[in-house]
Amino acid sequence: MCTLRNFPSQIEHCIEWGREKFNAFFVDRAQDAISFLKDQKEFVATAHKNGNSGAVREKLQQISDLLDIAKGGDFKSCVQVAKDLLFEMFDHDIRNLVDLYPKDSLDSHG
């Protein structure tokens, strides 16, 4: 269980979590999209080497979402994407963690 990804309670963990999310959304996805647009076959081959098919599918979906935003390019679509991310990260993910680890659950150390 990664404390940083699932329960970032210390300030250093929160800062690192935020930096990772920012990098994932605004750097990695943009670079992936550029690489994909340059050479799709090479991108997919490299992605398969670095991860499983589920990870490749997720990357391709993220690229597709990013390109859809770029095509639309209007403020309303940007707000919708931000709203979806907000609910995913600060509602759905938290609810999933609470379901997995209820208040009375204990780890292997008690």
Backbone as numpy.savetxt, mean C-alpha at the origin, in Angstrom:
# Nx Ny Nz CAx CAy CAz Cx Cy Cz
5.17 -11.22 13.78 4.33 -10.05 13.78 5.22 -8.81 13.78
5.01 -7.96 12.84 5.81 -6.74 12.74 5.11 -5.61 13.51
5.74 -5.18 14.58 5.18 -4.10 15.39 5.07 -2.82 14.58
6.07 -2.56 13.75 6.08 -1.34 12.97 4.89 -1.27 12.02
4.58 -2.37 11.36 3.48 -2.36 10.38 2.11 -2.49 11.02
1.99 -3.20 12.12 0.68 -3.47 12.68 0.33 -2.64 13.91
1.29 -2.39 14.77 1.02 -1.66 16.00 2.09 -0.59 16.24
2.17 0.43 15.39 3.21 1.45 15.58 2.85 2.40 16.72
3.17 2.00 17.95 2.77 2.81 19.10 3.84 3.81 19.53
5.11 3.53 19.25 6.16 4.48 19.61 6.30 5.52 18.51
6.71 6.72 18.89 6.79 7.81 17.92 7.71 7.46 16.75
8.82 6.77 17.04 9.74 6.39 15.97 9.07 5.44 14.98
8.24 4.53 15.51 7.51 3.59 14.65 6.49 4.33 13.78
5.82 5.29 14.38 4.81 6.06 13.64 5.46 6.86 12.51
6.60 7.47 12.81 7.31 8.25 11.79 7.78 7.34 10.66
8.35 6.21 11.01 8.84 5.28 9.99 7.69 4.71 9.17
6.57 4.42 9.82 5.38 3.93 9.11 4.91 4.98 8.11
4.85 6.23 8.54 4.42 7.32 7.65 5.38 7.51 6.49
6.68 7.42 6.75 7.67 7.56 5.69 7.52 6.44 4.67
7.30 5.23 5.16 7.15 4.08 4.26 5.90 4.25 3.39
4.79 4.67 3.99 3.56 4.87 3.23 3.73 5.97 2.19
4.35 7.08 2.58 4.58 8.17 1.64 5.42 7.69 0.46
6.50 6.98 0.76 7.38 6.47 -0.28 6.64 5.50 -1.19
5.83 4.63 -0.61 5.08 3.65 -1.40 4.09 4.34 -2.34
3.39 5.36 -1.84 2.36 6.02 -2.65 2.93 6.99 -3.68
3.94 7.76 -3.31 4.37 8.86 -4.15 5.70 8.64 -4.87
6.44 7.59 -4.53 7.71 7.33 -5.20 7.67 5.99 -5.91
7.46 4.93 -5.15 7.53 3.58 -5.73 6.48 3.36 -6.82
5.25 3.76 -6.57 4.20 3.55 -7.57 4.46 4.33 -8.84
4.93 5.56 -8.69 5.24 6.37 -9.88 6.39 5.76 -10.67
7.43 5.30 -9.97 8.55 4.66 -10.66 8.12 3.36 -11.32
7.26 2.60 -10.66 6.74 1.36 -11.26 5.95 1.67 -12.52
5.13 2.70 -12.47 4.32 3.07 -13.64 5.21 3.49 -14.80
6.25 4.26 -14.52 7.18 4.68 -15.58 7.87 3.47 -16.18
8.35 2.57 -15.34 9.01 1.35 -15.82 8.05 0.50 -16.64
6.81 0.38 -16.19 5.81 -0.40 -16.91 5.53 0.19 -18.28
5.41 1.51 -18.35 5.12 2.16 -19.63 6.30 2.07 -20.60
7.52 2.02 -20.07 8.70 1.89 -20.94 8.78 0.51 -21.57
8.60 -0.55 -20.76 8.71 -1.92 -21.27 7.87 -2.85 -20.39
6.68 -3.14 -20.86 5.73 -3.92 -20.07 6.22 -5.34 -19.81
6.75 -5.99 -20.82 7.19 -7.39 -20.67 8.34 -7.48 -19.67
9.29 -6.57 -19.77 10.43 -6.58 -18.85 9.96 -6.29 -17.41
9.03 -5.36 -17.26 8.52 -5.04 -15.93 7.87 -6.25 -15.29
7.01 -6.93 -16.03 6.32 -8.10 -15.49 7.30 -9.22 -15.17
8.29 -9.44 -16.05 9.30 -10.47 -15.80 10.09 -10.16 -14.53
10.49 -8.92 -14.36 11.23 -8.51 -13.17 10.36 -8.63 -11.91
9.11 -8.25 -12.04 8.20 -8.33 -10.90 8.00 -9.79 -10.48
7.92 -10.70 -11.45 7.77 -12.12 -11.11 9.01 -12.67 -10.41
10.18 -12.17 -10.78 11.41 -12.60 -10.11 11.44 -12.14 -8.66
10.91 -10.95 -8.41 10.98 -10.35 -7.07 9.81 -10.70 -6.16
8.76 -11.32 -6.67 7.61 -11.62 -5.82 6.74 -12.69 -6.42
5.71 -13.05 -5.68 4.78 -14.07 -6.17 3.75 -13.43 -7.09
2.89 -14.24 -7.65 1.91 -13.74 -8.62 0.92 -12.77 -7.97
0.60 -12.98 -6.68 -0.28 -12.06 -5.99 0.32 -10.67 -5.87
1.62 -10.62 -5.57 2.32 -9.33 -5.47 2.39 -8.64 -6.82
2.60 -9.43 -7.87 2.66 -8.87 -9.23 1.30 -8.29 -9.60
0.26 -9.05 -9.30 -1.10 -8.58 -9.61 -1.40 -7.28 -8.86
-1.00 -7.21 -7.59 -1.23 -6.00 -6.81 -0.48 -4.81 -7.40
0.77 -5.02 -7.82 1.54 -3.93 -8.43 0.88 -3.45 -9.71
0.43 -4.40 -10.53 -0.22 -4.03 -11.78 -1.53 -3.29 -11.52
-2.26 -3.68 -10.49 -3.50 -2.98 -10.13 -3.19 -1.56 -9.67
-2.13 -1.40 -8.88 -1.74 -0.07 -8.42 -1.33 0.82 -9.59
-0.62 0.24 -10.55 -0.23 1.00 -11.74 -1.46 1.40 -12.52
-2.39 0.48 -12.69 -3.63 0.77 -13.40 -4.40 1.90 -12.71
-4.49 1.84 -11.39 -5.17 2.90 -10.63 -4.49 4.25 -10.83
-3.17 4.24 -10.78 -2.41 5.48 -10.96 -2.63 6.06 -12.36
-2.62 5.21 -13.37 -2.84 5.67 -14.74 -4.27 6.17 -14.93
-5.23 5.56 -14.26 -6.61 6.04 -14.31 -6.72 7.44 -13.72
-6.01 7.66 -12.62 -6.00 8.99 -12.00 -5.40 10.00 -12.97
-4.29 9.61 -13.60 -3.62 10.51 -14.54 -4.50 10.83 -15.74
-5.27 9.86 -16.20 -6.18 10.09 -17.33 -7.29 11.05 -16.94
-7.90 10.80 -15.77 -8.99 11.66 -15.31 -8.47 13.04 -14.98
-7.46 13.07 -14.14 -6.76 14.30 -13.80 -7.59 15.40 -13.18
-8.83 15.11 -12.79 -9.62 16.17 -12.19 -9.57 16.07 -10.67
-9.94 17.14 -10.04 -9.87 17.23 -8.58 -10.77 16.20 -7.91
-11.93 15.97 -8.48 -12.89 15.04 -7.89 -12.31 13.63 -7.81
-11.62 13.17 -8.86 -11.05 11.83 -8.82 -9.90 11.75 -7.82
-9.13 12.81 -7.68 -8.04 12.82 -6.69 -8.61 12.75 -5.27
-9.69 13.46 -5.02 -10.32 13.43 -3.70 -10.87 12.03 -3.44
-11.45 11.39 -4.44 -11.99 10.05 -4.26 -10.88 9.05 -3.92
-9.74 9.16 -4.59 -8.61 8.28 -4.30 -8.12 8.51 -2.87
-8.00 9.77 -2.47 -7.56 10.09 -1.11 -8.56 9.55 -0.09
-9.83 9.68 -0.36 -10.87 9.17 0.55 -10.79 7.65 0.67
-10.61 6.97 -0.46 -10.49 5.51 -0.45 -9.28 5.06 0.37
-8.15 5.74 0.20 -6.96 5.42 0.98 -7.17 5.66 2.47
-7.82 6.76 2.78 -8.11 7.09 4.18 -8.93 5.98 4.83
-10.00 5.57 4.17 -10.84 4.52 4.74 -10.11 3.19 4.81
-9.31 2.89 3.80 -8.56 1.62 3.81 -7.57 1.59 4.96
-6.78 2.65 5.10 -5.70 2.65 6.09 -6.17 2.90 7.51
-7.16 3.77 7.69 -7.53 4.19 9.03 -8.89 3.68 9.49
-9.53 2.86 8.68 -10.77 2.22 9.11 -10.69 0.72 8.88
-10.61 0.31 7.62 -10.66 -1.11 7.29 -9.48 -1.89 7.88
-8.27 -1.37 7.73 -7.09 -2.07 8.28 -7.17 -2.18 9.80
-7.65 -1.13 10.45 -7.77 -1.14 11.91 -8.84 -2.13 12.34
-9.96 -2.14 11.65 -11.02 -3.11 11.98 -10.52 -4.55 11.80
-9.73 -4.79 10.74 -9.17 -6.12 10.53 -8.24 -6.52 11.66
-7.40 -5.60 12.12 -6.51 -5.89 13.25 -7.29 -6.18 14.53
-8.34 -5.41 14.77 -9.15 -5.63 15.97 -9.84 -6.99 15.90
-10.26 -7.39 14.71 -10.86 -8.72 14.55 -9.83 -9.82 14.80
-8.62 -9.61 14.29 -7.56 -10.61 14.47 -7.06 -10.67 15.90
-6.96 -9.51 16.54 -6.41 -9.42 17.90 -7.39 -8.68 18.80
-8.41 -9.38 19.30 -9.38 -8.72 20.20 -8.70 -8.22 21.47
-9.41 -7.41 22.22 -8.87 -6.78 23.42 -8.29 -7.80 24.41
-8.91 -8.93 24.54 -8.46 -9.91 25.53 -7.47 -10.94 24.99
-6.99 -10.77 23.75 -6.04 -11.75 23.19 -4.65 -11.55 23.79
-3.90 -12.65 23.87 -2.56 -12.63 24.42 -1.57 -13.17 23.40
-0.36 -12.67 23.44 0.67 -13.25 22.58 1.32 -14.45 23.28
2.36 -15.01 22.68 2.97 -16.21 23.24 3.63 -15.95 24.59
3.89 -14.70 24.92 4.53 -14.35 26.19 3.51 -13.92 27.23
2.24 -13.98 26.88 1.19 -13.62 27.83 0.84 -12.17 27.77
